[in-house]
Amino acid sequence: MQLYAPQTAPLQTIFIGGGTPSILSAKSLERLFADIKKYFQIFPNTEITVECNPGTVDGEKLSVMRDAGVNRLSFGLQAMQNEILRQLGRIHTVKEFLHSYQLAREFGFDNINIDLIFALPEQTMEAWQHTLRETISLEPEHISAYDLVMEESTPFYEWWKSGELVLPSENTEADMFQWTIETLTSHGYTHYEICNFARPNREVKHNLVYWNNQEYVGLGVGACGYVNGIRYTNIRGILPYIEALRQHKKPISETESLTRHAEKAETFMLALRKREGICLADYEQRFGEKVDVAFGNAIKKWTDLELLEENGTHLRLTQRGLFLANEVFVELL
């Protein structure tokens, strides 16, 4: 914080997550927030989110977070079936999640997100519907519903490649996604990003920084940041990270200076994740040219295939395009 604060503007959002920050003791959380306030300028309306693993929060920690100004919590539930949670390697049960969620409400948190995953191994449509219905009944302000992504070098990926994991078919996955959109919107949630749904005025401000390809400071082991057109990744090893700080050096392991075209492509692609799409005027103001100068051929291709549509002010994915978004994104990059 000392190293970055002098060059950092007042913070509009703070997101403490990745890993399990709620595993910290109440005393450590208190120290963390005290230092944030010591080094950075924060507004009264700054959105401050903490990711919480069910089963790792208690009244003392929630009290510290509330008193420190945390105004948004994000619980990683994933599923409402204990057997699925065990298969995912989660450390909590459904009962522990429900207890943590209710406790957060009792401590006055009125902006809570619940993370869910669909298209899990051997997950049926009925199981997913049960998870989503039970989640809706809790009336969270925000729900993130992601489909499972198989990442290389993970146990799931190896099991899947060897045929030990049975995943839902692509059609079932699409049906799950379609049902999710229809169900959440019918219950008053706005579908404002591919995987994110919010009550009115409860969209997560922090993630909009990413989707608008704006700058952010990443602090912590393995964290990523984007400052002055340079993307950086911090040292992933805890001991060498600490050693760099002892030498009063920014603990950065990798940097990438984005080319102008890469910045355009990422800005276009990330904005398409939002349901409103990319604002054509904002893009032109940022880059001094219309979006079709760099991406005209791709835009025509995906528009002709009815995956993109323009409404005069924005270019966005169609309803069909939501299901094939990665195909569009890959070509842009």
BATILUM-766541 format. One line per 8 residues: their letters; for each residue z negated, y negated, x of N, C-alpha, C. Coordinates in Angstrom, 1 decimal, m for minus. Example, Ala and Ser with C-alpha at 12.3 -4.5 7.8 and 13.67 -1.06 7.14 Angstrom:
// residues 2
AS) m7.8,5.7,13.2,m7.8,4.5,12.3,m7.8,3.3,13.2  m7.1,2.2,12.8,m7.1,1.1,13.7,m7.9,0.0,12.9
END
This chain:
// residues 333
MQLYAPQT) 0.0,1.2,0.8,0.0,0.0,0.0,0.0,m1.3,0.9  m0.8,m1.2,1.9,m0.8,m2.4,2.8,0.5,m2.7,3.4  1.3,m1.6,3.8,2.6,m1.8,4.4,3.6,m2.3,3.5  3.5,m2.0,2.2,4.6,m2.3,1.3,4.3,m3.6,0.4  3.0,m3.9,0.2,2.6,m5.0,m0.7,3.2,m6.3,m0.3  3.3,m6.7,1.0,3.8,m8.1,1.3,5.3,m8.3,0.8  6.0,m7.2,0.7,7.5,m7.4,0.4,7.7,m7.0,m1.1  6.7,m6.7,m1.9,6.8,m6.2,m3.2,6.5,m7.3,m4.3
APLQTIFI) 7.4,m7.4,m5.2,7.2,m8.3,m6.3,6.1,m7.8,m7.2  5.6,m8.7,m8.1,4.6,m8.2,m9.1,5.0,m7.0,m9.8  4.2,m6.0,m10.0,4.5,m4.7,m10.6,4.7,m4.8,m12.1  5.9,m4.4,m12.6,6.1,m4.3,m14.0,5.6,m3.0,m14.6  5.7,m1.9,m13.7,5.3,m0.6,m14.2,4.7,0.1,m13.0  3.7,1.0,m13.3,3.1,1.9,m12.2,3.2,3.3,m12.8  3.6,4.3,m12.0,3.6,5.7,m12.5,3.0,6.5,m11.4  1.9,7.1,m11.8,1.1,8.0,m10.9,1.4,9.4,m11.3
GGGTPSIL) 2.2,10.1,m10.6,2.6,11.4,m11.0,3.5,12.1,m10.0  4.0,13.3,m10.4,4.5,14.2,m9.4,3.3,14.9,m8.8  3.3,16.2,m8.8,2.1,16.9,m8.4,1.1,16.8,m9.6  m0.2,16.8,m9.3,m1.2,16.7,m10.4,m2.2,15.7,m10.1  m2.0,14.4,m10.3,m2.9,13.4,m10.0,m4.3,13.5,m10.7  m4.2,14.1,m11.9,m5.5,14.3,m12.7,m6.4,15.3,m12.1  m6.0,16.0,m11.0,m6.9,16.9,m10.3,m7.9,16.1,m9.4  m7.6,14.9,m9.2,m8.5,14.0,m8.4,m9.8,13.8,m9.1
SAKSLERL) m10.9,13.6,m8.3,m12.2,13.4,m8.9,m12.2,12.0,m9.5  m13.1,11.7,m10.4,m13.2,10.4,m11.0,m13.4,9.3,m9.9  m14.2,9.7,m8.8,m14.5,8.7,m7.7,m13.2,8.4,m7.0  m12.3,9.4,m6.8,m11.0,9.2,m6.1,m10.1,8.4,m6.9  m10.1,8.6,m8.2,m9.3,7.8,m9.1,m9.7,6.4,m9.1  m11.0,6.2,m9.1,m11.6,4.8,m9.1,m11.1,4.1,m7.9  m11.2,4.8,m6.7,m10.8,4.2,m5.5,m9.3,3.8,m5.5  m8.5,4.8,m6.0,m7.0,4.6,m6.1,m6.7,3.3,m6.8
FADIKKYF) m7.3,3.1,m8.0,m6.9,2.0,m8.8,m7.5,0.7,m8.2  m8.6,0.8,m7.6,m9.2,m0.4,m6.9,m8.2,m0.9,m5.8  m7.7,0.1,m5.1,m6.7,m0.3,m4.0,m5.4,m0.9,m4.6  m5.0,m0.3,m5.7,m3.7,m0.8,m6.3,m3.9,m2.3,m6.7  m5.1,m2.6,m7.3,m5.3,m3.9,m7.7,m5.6,m4.9,m6.5  m6.1,m4.3,m5.5,m6.4,m5.1,m4.3,m5.1,m5.6,m3.6  m4.1,m4.7,m3.5,m2.9,m5.0,m2.8,m1.7,m5.5,m3.6  m1.6,m5.1,m4.8,m0.5,m5.5,m5.6,m0.8,m6.5,m6.8
QIFPNTEI) 0.1,m7.3,m7.1,m0.1,m8.2,m8.3,0.4,m7.4,m9.5  m0.5,m7.4,m10.5,m0.3,m6.6,m11.8,m0.4,m7.5,m12.9  0.4,m7.4,m13.9,0.4,m8.2,m15.1,m0.5,m7.5,m16.2  m1.1,m8.3,m17.1,m1.9,m7.7,m18.2,m1.0,m6.6,m19.0  0.3,m6.9,m19.1,1.1,m5.9,m19.9,1.8,m4.9,m19.0  1.5,m4.8,m17.7,2.1,m3.8,m16.9,1.8,m2.4,m17.4  2.9,m1.6,m17.5,2.7,m0.2,m18.0,2.2,0.6,m16.9  1.0,1.2,m17.1,0.4,2.1,m16.1,0.3,3.5,m16.7
TVECNPGT) 1.1,4.4,m16.1,1.1,5.8,m16.6,0.4,6.7,m15.6  m0.3,7.7,m16.1,m0.8,8.8,m15.2,m0.4,10.1,m15.8  0.2,10.9,m15.0,0.5,12.3,m15.4,m0.8,13.1,m15.4  m1.0,13.9,m16.4,m2.2,14.7,m16.5,m1.9,16.2,m16.8  m2.4,17.1,m16.0,m2.3,18.5,m16.3,m3.4,18.9,m17.3  m3.1,19.5,m18.4,m4.2,19.9,m19.3,m5.2,20.8,m18.6  m6.4,20.6,m18.9,m7.5,21.3,m18.2,m8.0,20.7,m17.0  m7.4,19.6,m16.5,m7.9,18.9,m15.3,m8.4,17.6,m15.6
VDGEKLSV) m8.5,17.2,m16.9,m9.1,15.9,m17.2,m10.4,16.1,m18.0  m11.3,15.2,m17.8,m12.6,15.2,m18.5,m12.9,13.8,m18.9  m14.0,13.6,m19.6,m14.4,12.3,m20.1,m14.6,11.3,m19.0  m15.2,11.7,m17.9,m15.5,10.8,m16.8,m14.2,10.3,m16.2  m13.2,11.1,m16.0,m11.9,10.7,m15.4,m11.2,9.8,m16.4  m11.2,10.2,m17.7,m10.5,9.3,m18.7,m11.1,8.0,m18.8  m12.5,7.9,m18.7,m13.2,6.7,m18.7,m12.8,5.8,m17.6  m12.7,6.3,m16.4,m12.2,5.6,m15.2,m10.8,5.1,m15.4
MRDAGVNR) m9.9,5.9,m15.9,m8.5,5.5,m16.1,m8.4,4.4,m17.1  m9.1,4.6,m18.2,m9.1,3.5,m19.2,m9.6,2.2,m18.7  m10.8,2.2,m18.0,m11.3,1.0,m17.5,m10.5,0.4,m16.4  m9.7,1.2,m15.7,m8.8,0.7,m14.7,m7.5,0.1,m15.3  m7.3,0.2,m16.6,m6.1,m0.4,m17.2,m5.0,0.6,m17.5  m5.2,1.8,m17.2,m4.2,2.8,m17.6,m3.9,2.8,m19.1  m2.7,2.6,m19.5,m2.4,2.5,m20.9,m1.4,3.5,m21.4  m1.1,4.5,m20.5,m0.2,5.5,m21.0,m0.5,6.8,m20.2
LSFGLQAM) m0.6,7.9,m20.9,m0.8,9.2,m20.3,0.4,10.1,m20.6  0.6,11.0,m19.7,1.7,12.0,m19.9,1.2,13.4,m19.6  1.1,14.2,m20.7,0.6,15.6,m20.6,1.8,16.6,m20.4  1.7,17.4,m19.4,2.7,18.5,m19.2,2.4,19.7,m19.9  2.7,19.8,m21.2,2.3,20.9,m22.1,3.3,22.1,m21.8  4.6,21.8,m21.9,5.8,22.7,m21.7,6.0,23.7,m22.9  5.0,24.4,m23.4,5.2,25.3,m24.5,3.8,25.5,m25.2  3.9,26.0,m26.5,2.8,26.2,m27.3,2.4,27.7,m27.3
QNEILRQL) 2.9,28.5,m26.4,2.6,29.9,m26.3,2.0,30.3,m24.9  0.8,30.9,m24.9,0.1,31.2,m23.7,0.9,32.1,m22.8  1.6,33.0,m23.4,2.4,34.0,m22.6,3.5,33.3,m21.8  4.1,32.3,m22.5,5.2,31.5,m21.8,4.6,30.6,m20.7  3.4,30.1,m20.9,2.8,29.2,m19.9,2.4,30.1,m18.7  2.0,31.3,m19.0,1.6,32.2,m17.8,2.9,32.5,m17.0  4.0,32.8,m17.7,5.2,33.1,m17.0,5.7,31.9,m16.2  5.5,30.7,m16.7,5.8,29.5,m16.0,4.9,29.2,m14.8
GRIHTVKE) 3.8,29.9,m14.7,2.9,29.7,m13.6,2.0,28.5,m13.9  1.9,28.0,m15.2,1.0,26.9,m15.5,m0.4,27.3,m15.4  m1.3,26.3,m15.1,m2.7,26.7,m14.9,m3.5,26.4,m16.2  m2.9,26.0,m17.3,m3.6,25.7,m18.5,m3.2,26.6,m19.6  m4.1,26.7,m20.6,m3.8,27.4,m21.9,m3.5,26.3,m23.0  m3.0,26.8,m24.1,m2.7,25.9,m25.2,m4.0,25.3,m25.7  m5.1,26.1,m25.7,m6.4,25.5,m26.1,m6.9,24.4,m25.2  m6.7,24.6,m23.9,m7.1,23.6,m23.0,m6.3,22.3,m23.2
FLHSYQLA) m5.0,22.5,m23.4,m4.1,21.3,m23.7,m4.7,20.5,m24.9  m4.9,21.3,m26.0,m5.3,20.6,m27.2,m6.7,19.9,m27.0  m7.6,20.5,m26.2,m8.8,19.8,m25.9,m8.6,18.5,m25.1  m7.8,18.6,m24.1,m7.5,17.4,m23.3,m6.8,16.3,m24.1  m5.9,16.7,m24.9,m5.2,15.7,m25.8,m6.2,15.0,m26.7  m7.0,15.8,m27.4,m8.0,15.2,m28.3,m9.0,14.3,m27.6  m9.4,14.7,m26.4,m10.3,13.9,m25.6,m9.7,12.6,m25.2  m8.4,12.6,m24.9,m7.7,11.4,m24.5,m7.7,10.4,m25.7
REFGFDNI) m7.5,11.0,m26.9,m7.5,10.2,m28.1,m8.9,9.6,m28.4  m9.9,10.4,m28.1,m11.3,9.9,m28.3,m11.6,8.8,m27.4  m11.0,8.7,m26.2,m11.3,7.7,m25.3,m10.3,6.5,m25.4  m9.6,6.5,m26.5,m8.9,5.3,m26.9,m7.4,5.2,m26.4  m6.9,6.3,m25.8,m5.5,6.2,m25.4,m4.6,6.3,m26.6  m3.7,5.3,m26.8,m2.9,5.3,m27.9,m1.4,5.3,m27.6  m1.1,5.7,m26.3,0.3,5.8,m25.9,0.4,7.1,m25.0  0.7,8.2,m25.7,0.7,9.5,m25.0,2.0,10.2,m25.1
NIDLIFAL) 2.5,10.7,m23.9,3.7,11.5,m23.9,3.4,12.9,m23.7  4.2,13.8,m24.3,4.0,15.2,m24.1,5.3,15.8,m23.6  5.3,16.4,m22.5,6.5,17.1,m21.9,6.6,18.5,m22.4  7.9,18.8,m22.8,8.2,20.2,m23.3,9.4,20.7,m22.5  9.6,22.0,m22.5,10.8,22.6,m21.9,11.3,23.6,m22.9  12.7,23.6,m23.1,13.3,24.6,m23.9,14.3,25.4,m23.0  14.8,26.5,m23.6,15.7,27.4,m22.9,15.0,28.1,m21.8  13.8,28.5,m22.0,13.0,29.2,m21.1,13.3,30.7,m21.1
PEQTMEAW) 13.0,31.4,m20.0,13.3,32.9,m20.1,12.7,33.6,m21.3  13.5,34.3,m22.0,13.1,35.1,m23.1,12.5,34.3,m24.3  12.7,32.9,m24.2,12.2,32.1,m25.3,13.2,32.2,m26.5  12.7,32.5,m27.6,13.5,32.5,m28.8,13.6,31.2,m29.5  14.5,31.0,m30.4,14.7,29.8,m31.2,13.4,29.6,m32.0  12.8,30.7,m32.5,11.6,30.6,m33.3,10.4,30.1,m32.5  10.3,30.5,m31.2,9.2,30.1,m30.4,9.4,28.6,m30.1  10.6,28.2,m29.8,10.8,26.8,m29.5,10.5,25.9,m30.7
QHTLRETI) 10.9,26.4,m31.9,10.7,25.6,m33.1,9.2,25.5,m33.4  8.4,26.5,m33.1,7.0,26.5,m33.3,6.4,25.5,m32.3  6.8,25.5,m31.0,6.3,24.5,m30.0,6.6,23.1,m30.5  7.8,22.8,m30.9,8.1,21.4,m31.3,7.4,21.0,m32.6  7.3,21.9,m33.6,6.6,21.5,m34.8,5.1,21.2,m34.5  4.5,22.1,m33.7,3.1,21.9,m33.4,2.9,20.6,m32.6  3.8,20.3,m31.7,3.7,19.0,m31.0,3.8,17.8,m31.9  4.8,17.9,m32.8,5.0,16.8,m33.7,3.7,16.5,m34.6
SLEPEHIS) 3.1,17.6,m34.9,1.9,17.5,m35.8,0.8,16.7,m35.1  0.8,16.7,m33.8,m0.2,15.9,m33.0,0.1,14.4,m33.0  1.3,14.1,m33.4,1.7,12.7,m33.5,1.6,11.9,m32.2  2.2,12.5,m31.1,2.2,11.7,m29.9,3.2,10.5,m30.0  3.1,9.5,m29.2,4.0,8.4,m29.3,5.3,8.7,m28.6  5.4,9.7,m27.7,6.6,9.9,m26.9,6.7,11.4,m26.7  7.8,12.0,m26.8,8.1,13.4,m26.5,9.3,13.5,m25.5  9.1,14.2,m24.4,10.2,14.5,m23.5,10.5,16.0,m23.6
AYDLVMEE) 11.8,16.3,m24.0,12.2,17.7,m24.2,13.3,18.0,m23.2  13.0,18.8,m22.2,14.0,19.1,m21.1,14.4,20.5,m21.2  15.7,20.8,m20.9,16.1,22.2,m20.8,15.7,22.7,m19.4  15.5,24.0,m19.2,15.1,24.5,m17.9,16.3,24.4,m17.0  16.0,23.9,m15.8,17.0,23.8,m14.7,16.6,24.7,m13.6  17.6,25.6,m13.3,17.3,26.6,m12.2,17.6,25.9,m10.8  16.6,25.6,m10.1,16.7,25.0,m8.8,16.7,26.0,m7.7  17.6,25.9,m6.8,17.6,26.9,m5.6,16.3,26.8,m4.9
STPFYEWW) 16.0,27.9,m4.2,14.8,28.1,m3.4,13.5,28.1,m4.3  13.6,28.3,m5.6,12.4,28.5,m6.4,12.4,30.0,m6.8  11.2,30.5,m7.1,11.1,31.9,m7.5,11.9,32.2,m8.8  11.9,31.2,m9.7,12.7,31.4,m11.0,14.2,31.6,m10.6  14.7,30.8,m9.7,16.1,30.9,m9.3,16.4,32.3,m8.7  15.5,32.8,m7.8,15.7,34.1,m7.2,15.7,35.2,m8.2  14.7,35.1,m9.1,14.6,36.1,m10.2,15.8,36.1,m11.1  16.3,34.9,m11.4,17.5,34.8,m12.3,18.7,35.4,m11.6
KSGELVLP) 18.9,35.1,m10.3,20.0,35.6,m9.5,20.0,37.1,m9.5  18.8,37.7,m9.4,18.7,39.1,m9.2,18.7,39.8,m10.6  18.8,39.1,m11.7,18.9,39.7,m13.0,17.6,40.0,m13.6  16.5,39.6,m13.0,15.2,39.9,m13.5,14.7,38.9,m14.6  15.4,37.8,m14.7,15.1,36.8,m15.8,16.2,36.8,m16.8  15.8,36.9,m18.1,16.8,36.8,m19.2,16.7,35.4,m19.8  17.7,34.6,m19.6,17.7,33.3,m20.2,18.5,33.2,m21.5  18.1,32.3,m22.4,18.9,32.2,m23.7,20.3,31.9,m23.3
SENTEADM) 21.2,32.3,m24.2,22.7,32.0,m24.0,22.9,30.5,m24.1  24.1,30.1,m23.6,24.4,28.7,m23.7,24.5,28.2,m25.1  25.0,29.1,m26.0,25.0,28.7,m27.5,23.6,28.5,m28.0  22.7,29.4,m27.6,21.3,29.2,m28.1,20.7,28.0,m27.6  20.9,27.7,m26.3,20.4,26.5,m25.7,20.9,25.3,m26.4  22.2,25.2,m26.7,22.8,24.1,m27.4,22.2,24.0,m28.8  22.0,25.1,m29.5,21.3,25.1,m30.8,19.9,24.5,m30.7  19.2,24.9,m29.7,17.8,24.4,m29.5,17.9,22.9,m29.3
FQWTIETL) 18.8,22.4,m28.5,18.9,21.0,m28.2,19.3,20.2,m29.5  20.3,20.7,m30.2,20.7,20.1,m31.5,19.6,20.0,m32.5  18.8,21.1,m32.6,17.7,21.2,m33.6,16.6,20.2,m33.1  16.4,20.1,m31.8,15.4,19.1,m31.3,15.8,17.7,m31.7  17.0,17.3,m31.5,17.5,16.0,m31.8,17.3,15.7,m33.3  17.8,16.6,m34.2,17.7,16.4,m35.6,16.3,16.4,m36.1  15.4,17.3,m35.6,14.0,17.3,m36.0,13.2,16.1,m35.6  13.3,15.7,m34.4,12.6,14.6,m33.9,13.0,13.3,m34.5
TSHGYTHY) 14.3,13.1,m34.7,14.8,11.8,m35.3,14.4,11.8,m36.8  14.3,13.0,m37.4,13.9,13.0,m38.9,12.4,12.7,m39.0  11.7,12.9,m37.9,10.2,12.6,m38.0,9.9,11.2,m37.4  10.9,10.3,m37.3,10.7,8.9,m36.9,10.7,8.6,m35.4  11.2,9.6,m34.6,11.3,9.4,m33.1,12.7,8.9,m32.8  12.9,7.9,m32.0,14.2,7.4,m31.6,14.6,8.2,m30.4  15.9,8.7,m30.5,16.5,9.4,m29.4,17.1,8.4,m28.5  16.4,7.9,m27.4,16.9,6.8,m26.6,17.4,7.2,m25.3
EICNFARP) 17.2,8.4,m24.8,17.7,8.9,m23.6,17.9,10.4,m23.8  18.8,11.0,m23.0,19.2,12.4,m23.3,18.0,13.3,m23.7  17.0,13.2,m22.9,15.8,14.2,m23.1,14.6,13.5,m23.6  14.7,12.2,m24.0,13.5,11.5,m24.4,13.5,10.9,m25.7  12.4,10.9,m26.4,12.3,10.5,m27.8,11.0,9.7,m28.0  11.0,8.6,m28.7,9.9,7.7,m28.7,9.7,7.1,m30.1  8.5,6.9,m30.5,8.2,6.0,m31.6,8.7,4.6,m31.3  8.9,3.8,m32.4,9.4,2.4,m32.1,8.5,1.7,m31.1
NREVKHNL) 9.2,1.1,m30.1,8.6,0.3,m29.1,7.7,1.1,m28.1  7.9,2.4,m28.1,7.1,3.2,m27.2,8.0,3.9,m26.1  9.2,3.4,m25.9,10.0,3.9,m24.8,9.3,3.7,m23.5  9.5,4.7,m22.6,8.8,4.5,m21.3,9.5,3.5,m20.4  8.8,2.4,m20.1,9.4,1.3,m19.3,9.7,1.8,m17.9  8.8,2.6,m17.3,9.0,3.0,m15.9,10.3,3.7,m15.7  10.6,4.7,m16.6,11.9,5.5,m16.4,13.1,4.6,m16.6  13.0,3.6,m17.4,14.1,2.7,m17.6,14.5,2.0,m16.3
VYWNNQEY) 13.5,1.9,m15.4,13.8,1.3,m14.0,14.8,2.3,m13.3  14.6,3.6,m13.4,15.5,4.5,m12.8,16.9,4.5,m13.5  16.9,4.6,m14.8,18.1,4.7,m15.6,18.9,3.4,m15.5  18.3,2.3,m15.2,19.0,1.0,m14.9,19.3,0.8,m13.5  19.0,1.8,m12.6,19.3,1.8,m11.2,18.7,0.6,m10.5  17.5,0.3,m10.9,16.8,m0.9,m10.3,15.9,m0.4,m9.1  15.3,m1.3,m8.4,14.5,m0.9,m7.3,13.1,m0.5,m7.6  12.5,0.4,m6.8,11.2,0.9,m7.0,10.6,1.3,m5.6
VGLGVGAC) 9.3,1.2,m5.5,8.6,1.6,m4.3,8.0,2.9,m4.5  8.2,3.9,m3.6,7.7,5.2,m3.7,6.6,5.4,m2.6  5.4,5.6,m3.0,4.3,5.8,m2.1,3.7,7.2,m2.3  3.3,7.9,m1.1,2.8,9.2,m1.2,3.7,10.2,m0.5  3.1,11.3,m0.2,3.8,12.4,0.5,5.0,12.9,m0.3  6.2,12.8,0.4,7.4,13.3,m0.3,8.0,12.4,m1.3  7.4,11.2,m1.5,7.8,10.3,m2.6,9.2,9.7,m2.1  9.9,9.2,m3.1,11.2,8.6,m2.9,11.1,7.1,m3.4
GYVNGIRY) 11.8,6.2,m2.7,11.9,4.8,m3.1,13.3,4.3,m3.0  13.5,3.1,m3.5,14.8,2.5,m3.5,14.6,1.0,m3.4  14.8,0.4,m2.2,14.5,m1.0,m1.9,15.7,m1.6,m1.1  16.1,m2.7,m1.5,17.2,m3.5,m0.8,18.4,m2.6,m0.5  18.8,m1.8,m1.5,20.0,m1.0,m1.4,19.8,0.2,m0.5  18.6,0.5,m0.1,18.3,1.7,0.7,17.4,2.6,0.0  17.8,3.9,m0.1,17.0,4.9,m0.7,16.3,5.6,0.4  15.0,5.9,0.3,14.2,6.5,1.3,13.4,7.7,0.7
TNIRGILP) 13.1,8.6,1.6,12.2,9.7,1.3,11.1,9.8,2.3  9.9,9.9,1.8,8.7,9.9,2.7,8.5,11.3,3.3  7.8,11.4,4.4,7.4,12.6,5.1,6.8,13.6,4.1  7.2,14.8,4.1,6.7,15.8,3.2,5.4,16.5,3.7  5.2,16.5,4.9,4.0,17.2,5.5,2.8,16.2,5.4  1.7,16.7,4.9,0.5,15.8,4.7,0.0,15.3,6.0  m0.2,16.2,7.0,m0.8,15.7,8.3,0.1,14.7,9.0  1.4,15.0,9.2,2.3,14.0,9.8,2.4,12.7,9.0
YIEALRQH) 2.3,12.8,7.7,2.3,11.6,6.8,1.1,10.7,7.2  m0.1,11.4,7.3,m1.3,10.6,7.6,m1.2,10.0,9.0  m0.6,10.8,10.0,m0.5,10.3,11.3,0.4,9.1,11.4  1.4,9.0,10.7,2.3,7.9,10.6,1.5,6.6,10.1  0.7,6.8,9.1,m0.1,5.7,8.6,m1.1,5.2,9.6  m1.7,6.2,10.3,m2.6,5.8,11.4,m2.0,4.9,12.4  m0.7,5.1,12.6,0.0,4.3,13.6,0.6,3.0,12.9  0.2,2.8,11.7,0.6,1.6,10.9,2.1,1.6,10.7
KKPISETE) 2.7,2.8,10.5,4.2,2.9,10.3,4.4,3.4,8.9  5.5,2.9,8.3,5.9,3.4,7.0,6.2,4.9,7.2  5.7,5.8,6.4,5.8,7.2,6.6,7.1,7.8,6.0  8.2,7.2,6.5,9.6,7.6,6.0,10.2,8.6,6.9  10.8,9.6,6.2,11.5,10.7,7.0,13.0,10.6,6.9  13.5,10.0,5.8,15.0,9.9,5.6,15.3,8.6,4.9  16.4,8.0,5.3,16.9,6.9,4.6,18.4,7.0,4.3  18.9,6.4,3.3,20.3,6.4,2.9,20.7,5.0,2.4
SLTRHAEK) 21.6,4.4,3.1,22.1,3.1,2.7,23.3,3.4,1.8  23.2,3.0,0.5,24.2,3.3,m0.5,25.5,2.4,m0.2  26.6,3.0,m0.3,27.9,2.2,m0.2,28.0,1.5,m1.6  28.9,0.5,m1.6,29.1,m0.2,m2.8,29.6,0.7,m3.9  30.5,1.6,m3.6,31.0,2.5,m4.6,29.9,3.5,m5.1  29.1,4.0,m4.2,28.0,4.9,m4.6,27.0,4.2,m5.5  26.7,2.9,m5.3,25.8,2.1,m6.1,26.5,2.0,m7.5  27.8,1.7,m7.5,28.5,1.6,m8.8,28.4,2.9,m9.6
AETFMLAL) 28.7,4.0,m8.9,28.7,5.3,m9.5,27.3,5.7,m10.1  26.3,5.4,m9.3,25.0,5.8,m9.7,24.5,4.9,m10.9  24.9,3.6,m10.8,24.5,2.7,m11.9,25.2,3.2,m13.2  26.5,3.5,m13.1,27.2,4.0,m14.3,26.6,5.3,m14.8  26.4,6.3,m13.9,25.9,7.6,m14.4,24.5,7.5,m15.0  23.6,6.8,m14.3,22.2,6.7,m14.8,22.2,6.0,m16.1  23.0,5.0,m16.3,23.0,4.2,m17.6,23.5,5.1,m18.7  24.4,6.0,m18.4,24.9,6.9,m19.5,23.9,7.9,m20.0
RKREGICL) 22.8,8.0,m19.2,21.7,8.9,m19.7,21.0,8.2,m21.0  21.1,6.9,m21.0,20.5,6.2,m22.2,21.4,6.4,m23.4  20.9,6.5,m24.6,21.7,6.7,m25.7,22.6,5.4,m26.0  22.1,4.3,m25.6,22.9,3.1,m25.8,24.0,3.0,m24.8  23.9,3.7,m23.7,24.9,3.8,m22.7,24.8,2.6,m21.7  25.9,2.3,m21.1,25.9,1.2,m20.1,26.4,m0.1,m20.8  25.7,m1.2,m20.5,26.1,m2.5,m21.0,27.3,m3.0,m20.1  28.4,m3.2,m20.7,29.6,m3.5,m20.0,29.4,m4.9,m19.3
ADYEQRFG) 28.8,m5.8,m20.0,28.6,m7.2,m19.4,27.6,m7.1,m18.3  26.6,m6.3,m18.4,25.6,m6.2,m17.3,26.2,m5.6,m16.0  27.1,m4.6,m16.2,27.8,m4.0,m15.1,28.7,m5.0,m14.4  29.4,m5.8,m15.2,30.3,m6.8,m14.7,29.6,m7.9,m13.9  28.4,m8.3,m14.5,27.6,m9.3,m13.8,27.1,m8.8,m12.5  26.7,m7.5,m12.4,26.1,m6.9,m11.2,27.1,m6.7,m10.1  28.3,m6.3,m10.5,29.3,m5.9,m9.5,30.5,m6.8,m9.4  30.6,m7.8,m10.3,31.7,m8.7,m10.2,33.1,m8.2,m10.7
EKVDVAFG) 33.0,m7.1,m11.4,34.3,m6.5,m11.9,34.0,m5.6,m13.1  35.0,m5.4,m13.9,34.8,m4.5,m15.1,34.6,m3.1,m14.6  34.0,m2.3,m15.4,33.7,m0.9,m15.1,34.9,0.0,m14.9  36.0,m0.4,m15.6,37.2,0.5,m15.5,38.0,0.2,m14.2  37.6,m0.8,m13.4,38.3,m1.0,m12.1,38.0,0.2,m11.2  36.8,0.7,m11.2,36.4,1.8,m10.3,36.5,3.1,m11.0  36.3,3.1,m12.4,36.2,4.4,m13.1,37.2,4.5,m14.3  38.2,3.7,m14.2,39.2,3.7,m15.4,39.7,5.1,m15.7
NAIKKWTD) 40.1,5.9,m14.7,40.7,7.2,m14.9,39.7,8.1,m15.6  38.5,8.1,m15.0,37.5,9.0,m15.6,37.1,8.6,m17.0  37.0,7.3,m17.2,36.7,6.8,m18.6,37.7,7.3,m19.6  39.0,7.1,m19.2,40.1,7.5,m20.1,40.1,9.0,m20.4  39.8,9.8,m19.3,39.8,11.3,m19.5,38.7,11.7,m20.5  37.5,11.1,m20.2,36.3,11.6,m21.1,36.4,10.9,m22.5  37.0,9.8,m22.6,37.2,9.2,m23.9,38.2,10.0,m24.7  39.3,10.4,m24.0,40.3,11.2,m24.7,39.8,12.5,m25.2
LELLEENG) 38.8,13.1,m24.4,38.2,14.3,m24.8,37.0,14.1,m25.7  36.8,12.9,m26.1,35.7,12.5,m27.1,34.3,12.8,m26.6  34.2,12.6,m25.2,32.8,12.7,m24.7,32.2,11.4,m24.4  33.1,10.4,m24.3,32.6,9.0,m24.2,33.2,8.1,m25.3  32.5,7.1,m25.7,33.0,6.1,m26.7,32.5,4.7,m26.4  33.3,3.7,m26.8,33.0,2.4,m26.5,32.8,1.7,m27.9  31.8,0.8,m28.0,31.5,0.1,m29.2,31.7,m1.4,m29.1  32.4,m1.8,m28.0,32.6,m3.3,m27.8,31.7,m3.9,m26.7
THLRLTQR) 30.4,m3.5,m26.8,29.5,m4.0,m25.8,29.0,m2.9,m24.8  29.0,m1.7,m25.2,28.5,m0.6,m24.4,29.5,0.6,m24.4  29.4,1.3,m23.3,30.1,2.6,m23.2,29.1,3.7,m23.1  29.2,4.7,m24.0,28.1,5.7,m24.0,28.7,7.1,m24.3  27.8,8.1,m24.1,28.2,9.5,m24.4,28.2,9.6,m25.9  29.2,10.4,m26.4,29.2,10.7,m27.8,28.2,11.8,m28.1  28.0,12.1,m29.3,27.1,13.2,m29.7,27.5,14.5,m29.0  28.8,14.8,m29.0,29.3,15.9,m28.3,29.1,15.8,m26.8
GLFLANEV) 29.3,14.6,m26.3,29.1,14.4,m24.8,27.7,14.6,m24.3  26.7,14.5,m25.2,25.3,14.8,m24.8,25.2,16.3,m24.2  26.0,17.2,m24.8,25.9,18.6,m24.5,26.7,18.9,m23.2  27.5,18.0,m22.8,28.4,18.2,m21.6,28.2,17.1,m20.6  27.0,16.4,m20.7,26.7,15.3,m19.8,26.9,15.5,m18.4  26.5,16.7,m17.9,26.6,17.0,m16.5,28.0,17.1,m16.0  28.9,17.5,m16.9,30.4,17.5,m16.5,30.9,16.1,m16.2  30.4,15.2,m17.1,30.8,13.8,m16.9,30.2,13.2,m15.6
FVELL) 28.9,13.5,m15.4,28.2,12.9,m14.3,28.8,13.4,m12.9  29.1,14.7,m12.9,29.6,15.2,m11.6,30.9,14.5,m11.2  31.7,14.3,m12.2,33.0,13.7,m11.8,32.8,12.2,m11.4  31.8,11.5,m12.0,31.6,10.1,m11.6,31.1,10.0,m10.1  30.3,11.0,m9.7,29.7,11.0,m8.4,30.7,11.6,m7.3
END
